[in-house]
Amino acid sequence: MTKEDLFQVMDPEGQADLAAIEGISEADRMKMYRLMMFTRLWNTKALSLQRQGRLGTLASVRGQEASNVGMGLALGPDDWFCPAFREYGAMFTRGAQPVKLFQYWGGDERGAAPPENSHMLPVCITVGSHLCHAVGIAMGAKIRGDKIAVMSSSGDGSTSQGDFHESLNFAGVYKLPVVFVIQNNHWAISVPLHQQTATETISQKAAAYGINGERVDGNDVFAVYLTVKRLLDLARSEHKPSLIEMVTYRMDDHTTSDDASRYRTEEMIGPWRAKDPVDRLRKFLIANHGWDDNKEAELQAELTAQVEKSVQDYEALPLPHPTEMFDHMYAEMPWHLLEQKDRMLKRLGETAR
């Protein structure tokens, strides 16, 4: 597989192969746009809150909204999703509440809890470790005979982790119903892709593990949705695992503690501005579904109000008790943490909670 082998349905100007997307209804196309726009507005607000000291360190998703929303909407209701830390759009498709994500990035671990029955794991900060979790869920599903698929998502940096290779090898050997999504945004913090791997593409790594590998335009929400849906169907029906490389770009710093201007230039970023996933889908809607400036303004006003309401709800939440730092470490707290928690309670002048 070469860099030329890139599946695309809609080009950067919003011109699409209408026959290829005839199975995606107008309502679903609008849903995609709505979720992508909400993700961008939420992300913009979160960055603002972080700069004001009202949130902790944050990983921006700007530029990757199509990859996020496309893969999230392709999941079936009983499928499992294992996200990393830059998957807000996909998490919103699974019912994640924006106030909860604010709470999580505000340093309150209670915000990490996924919605009940969402079949979604919490955010995983440790790079690549959740691919093992996806494989474990898929193995359990196969043993039980459940007709479901499991999907993980991570960045290109995760492909240099041992967990990536172990997970793909295990999935290939045991023929598990799992799809590994790699959002290739070209940067692992400050490490560019060409220093991350010697292979021409990430998707070609799949061949070494005997699984399917495909490469898709990650800024084309239609191409993402169609590819992920097809491979999830294959995982459910035939227990065939797959690796999907979504070619996209990280438009902002790695996190708010990073300064990307130290290692990349505007000349590197500029070409990707013209491929913006939100602008691309908007152009398509204007050309094919009568979208206009008035509808755009109405939608942005509605979604902005929702984001602002979630900020108010987040800042109205009671602060976590100091001892909660112990409560989220183990299912059953070990003796040494029990002792530490007890010492803290005594220092606070409280009894056991």
N, C-alpha and C positions, 0 to 999 in steps of 0.2 A: 504494500500500500504506500503510495506517494502523496506528497502534499496536494497534487492535482486531484486526488480521489476525495473530493469534498462534496457531500450531499447538500444541495441548496434548492429551495423551492421559491424563495422570495429574495430578490436582489436588494442591494442597499437603497435603490430608488423606489422600493415598494412594488415593483412589478413581479407578479407571481404566476406560476403555472397553475391556472385555475382548475384544470382537470385533476391535478395532484391533490388539491385540497377540497374537492367537492364533498368529501365525507366530513368536513369540518363546517358546521352550520354557521350562519351569520351570528347567531346568539353566542356560540362558543368563541368565535373570533372576537366579538366585543368583550366577552369575559376575559380573554387573554389580555386584551389591551387594558381593561380596567385593573386587572391584577398587576400588570407590569407598571402601570402608572402609579398605583397605590404603593407598590414596592419602592419606586423611585422617590415618591414624596415622603414616605416613612423614613427612608434612608437619609434623605436630605435633612429632615428634621432631627434625626438621631445625631448626625454629624454636628449640627448646630448646638444641640444640647450638650454634646461632649465638650465642645469648645468653651461652653459656658460653665463647665464643671458640674453639670447636672446628670451626666452619664460617665461611666468609666471608659476605658479603651474600647474602641469599636472597629470592626472590620467592615468597610464599605463594600456594597454590592453593585455600585453604579457601573453600567456597561455589561452586566451579566444577567439582566432581568429576563431576557428571552430564554436563556438556558434554564434559569430557575423555574419560571412559570411553565414553560413547555414540558419539562420533565415532570413537574408536580401534577399537572393536569392529566398526564398520560397514565398515572398510577390508578389501579382499580381500588375500590373502597376497602377491600380486604388485604391489599398488598401492604408491605412494610417499607418504610423509608428511614434511612440512616443518614442524617445530614452531618456535614462538617460545621463550619462557622461562617460561611458566606452563602447561605441558602435561604434567606428570608422569604423570597418569592415563592419557592417551593413549599416552605413551611406554611405560608399563608393559604396555599391551596389545600392543605391538610387541616385547616381550621385553627392554626396558631393565632393567638390573639396579640395584636400589636402592643397592648399594654404589658403583656407578659414578656415580650422581647425587650421592651424598655426596662422592665424590672430586672431581667437577667443581666443586660449590659450595664445596669446601674449597680451591679455587684450583689444583688439579692438572689441567692440560689433558688429560691422558690419560683422564680420566673422561668427556670429551666424545665419545669414539669410540662410535658406535652399535654394537649387536650385529651380527655378520656376517650378511649376507643378510636383514637386517630391512627393507631398503628405506626407511630413515629417515635424514634428515640430522641433523647435530648441532644442539644448542640454538643458536638465533640471538638474540643480545642486541640487535643493531641493529634498531630498530623498523621492521618492514615490509619490510626488504630481501630476506627469504627468499621473498616472494611472487614476485619475479623468478626465483628458483631453481626454484620450482614450475612456473612457466610454461616455463622452459627444459627441464625434465625432460619436461613434457607435449608440448612441440614435438618433442623427440627421439623420444618414444614414437610420436607420430603419423607421423613420417617413416619410422620403422622398421616401422610397422604393428602395433605391440604393442597388445594388447587390455587395456590397463590404465588406471587413473585416478590422478590425483595430487591430494593434498589439502594445503593449507596452513592454519595456524591462527594467528591473531593477535588482539590486543585492539582495542577501538574507537579507541584512539589512532592505530593504524596507518592508519586511513582518511584521516588528514590528511597522510600522507606521499605524495610523488610516486610512489614505487614502487608504492603501491596502485593509483593511477589508471593508470599505465603498464601494470601487469600485467593489470588487468581489460580494458583496451582491447585489448591484444595478444591476450589469450585470446578475446575476442569476434570480432576481425577474422579470426583464423586458426582459429576453431572448435576450440579445444583441449580435451582431456579432463581438465579441472582443476576442482576445487571449492575456493572460497575461503571458509573459515570465519572469521567475526568473532565472538569471544566478547565481546559487549557487556556488560562488567561495570560500566558507567556512569562509570568514572573512568580518565583517562590521567594517572597520578600524581595531581596535585591538580586537574586540569582536568575539570570535570563534562561530561557528554555534551552538554548544551544549549549549551555554549560550544565544542564540538568540531565541530558541524555545524548547518547551518540546516535540513536536511531533517528531517521528522518521524520517519523511521526510517533505519537504515543500509541495510537490504535494498533500499529503493527506488532506491538509487544504481545498482543493476544495470541498470536500464532505459537509462541513458545510454550503456552500453557494449554494448547489444543482447544481454545474457545474462540468464539466469533469476535471480530474486531471491526468497528465501523467508525467513520469520521464524518462529522456533520458541522455545518455552519452554525455555531452557537449563538449568533446574533439573529438568526432566522427562527422565530418561534414556531412556525409551521413545520420546518424541517426537523427541529428538535422534537416536537410533539409526535410527529409521524414515526420517526425513528425509534424513539423510546417506547411508544405504544406497541409497535411491531415486535420489538425485541422482548418486551415484557410478556406479550402474548406467547412468544416462542418459549420463554422460560417456564411459563405456566403449563403449556400443553406438551412440551417435549423435554423439559428439564435441561435446556441448553443455555449455559451462561454466556454472557457477552460483555465486552468492554467497548464503551462509547467515548470517543474523544470529541468534545465540543470545543471548537475553535472560537475563542472569544478574546476579550481583553480587559484587564483590570485598569479602569480609568483613574482610580484614585490611589492614594498610598496603600500599602499593605494593611496597615491599621493606622489609627490616629496617633500612634506613638512612632510612626515611621515618617521619613521625609524622602519621597521617591525622586525628588529633584536632584538628589546626590548621585543617582545612578542611571537616570534615563532623561532624555531630552524631549522637548516639544515635537521635534521632528519624528520621534518614535511614536508619539501618541497621536499626532495629527491625522494620519490616515484612518485611524480607528474612530475618530469623531464622525467621519462621513459614513461609518457603518453602524451608527448608534441603533440599538435594537428597538427602542421606543419610537424614535423618529421613523424608522423603517416601517413599522406596523401602522403608524399614523398615516403615512403616505398611501399605504395600501387601502386603508379605510376611506380616505378621501376619494380615491380613484374608483372604489368599488361599492361603497356602502353609504355614500352621501354624508360622510363626516365633514364637519365644517368648524369654523372658529367659535361659533356660538355653542355648539355641542361640546367642544373642547373646554371652553371656559366653564360651562356648567359642571362638567365632570371634575375638573380640577378643583372647583369650589367645593363640591360635595366631598371629594376624597380628602382635601385639605382639612375640612371640618372634622372628618373622622379621625385624622391623625392628631389634630389639636385636642380632641376629646380624649384620645388615648393618653396624651401627655398629662392632661389634668388628672385622669384616673391614676396614672402611674405615680404622680407626685403626691396624691392623696393617700397612697398606701402607707400603712404603718411600717416603720423601720423594723428589720429583723432583730430579734434578740441576739446579743453577742454570742450566746452559747450555741446558736444555730450553725456556727462554723463546724461544730462537731457532729451535728445531726445528719449531715448529708454525705458522710464519708463511707459508711458501711451500712449494709442492711441490718446487721446486728453489731452494735458498738463494742469494740474490744475493750479490755480492762484498762489499758493505758489511757485511752481517750475518755473513758468514764471518770478516771481519776483527774484528768486535766479539766474536764467539764465541772466536776465537783469543786475543784480549787477555784475556778473562775466564779462559780456561784457564791462561794464563801466570800470571795473578794468583793463581789457585788452586794453582799449582804442578803442573799436570797437562798431559798431552799430548793431542793431538786425539782426540776420542771418535767 
